[in-house]
Amino acid sequence: MSEEKPKEGVKTENDHINLKVAGQDGSVVQFKIKRHTPLSKLMKAYCERQGLSMRQIRFRFDGQPINETDTPAQN
């Protein structure tokens, strides 16, 4: 029997990831980004939606600070 291999260049659903950003006030904003997209893009979009400056807030994942250059694929 032959093994099926995924075709190159075909996008799978694993290219994107759904992330939720929870604010201190209990609000939740959901984002869908690519696994290798720097999280700075998400951070800036969240700040614009909430009317905040990047200097006013801190992003954390499981209690650990997140850098702007980090990507979802790194965690």
C-alpha positions in Angstrom: 0.0 0.0 0.0 1.2 3.5 -0.7 1.5 6.2 1.9 -0.2 9.5 1.2 2.0 12.5 1.7 0.7 16.1 2.0 1.2 18.1 -1.1 3.7 20.9 -1.0 2.3 24.4 -1.1 -1.1 23.3 0.2 -2.2 25.2 3.2 -3.5 23.3 6.2 -5.5 24.6 9.1 -2.3 24.3 11.2 -1.0 27.5 9.5 -3.3 29.6 11.8 -3.9 29.6 15.5 -6.7 31.1 17.5 -5.6 33.2 20.4 -7.7 34.9 23.1 -6.4 38.0 25.0 -8.1 38.4 28.4 -8.1 41.8 29.9 -8.0 42.6 33.6 -11.6 43.8 33.3 -12.7 40.3 32.2 -13.1 41.2 28.5 -11.8 38.7 26.0 -10.7 39.5 22.4 -10.1 36.7 20.0 -7.5 36.8 17.2 -6.6 34.4 14.4 -2.9 34.6 13.3 -0.3 32.5 11.6 2.0 30.4 13.8 5.1 32.3 12.7 3.7 35.8 12.9 5.4 38.0 15.5 3.1 38.6 18.5 3.8 42.3 18.2 1.2 42.4 15.4 -1.4 40.9 17.8 -0.3 43.3 20.6 -0.7 46.4 18.5 -4.1 45.3 17.2 -5.3 44.6 20.7 -4.1 48.0 21.9 -5.8 49.8 19.0 -9.1 48.0 19.7 -9.0 48.8 23.5 -7.7 52.4 23.0 -4.5 51.8 24.9 -0.9 52.4 24.4 1.6 49.6 24.2 3.4 51.3 27.1 0.3 51.0 29.4 -0.1 47.2 29.3 1.9 44.0 29.7 1.2 40.7 27.9 1.8 37.4 29.7 1.4 33.7 28.9 1.0 31.4 31.9 2.5 34.2 34.0 5.6 34.6 31.9 6.2 37.9 30.0 5.8 37.8 26.2 8.3 39.6 23.9 7.1 41.4 20.8 9.4 39.2 18.7 8.0 35.9 20.0 5.7 33.8 17.8 3.0 31.2 18.7 5.3 28.5 17.2 8.0 29.2 19.8 5.8 28.3 22.8 
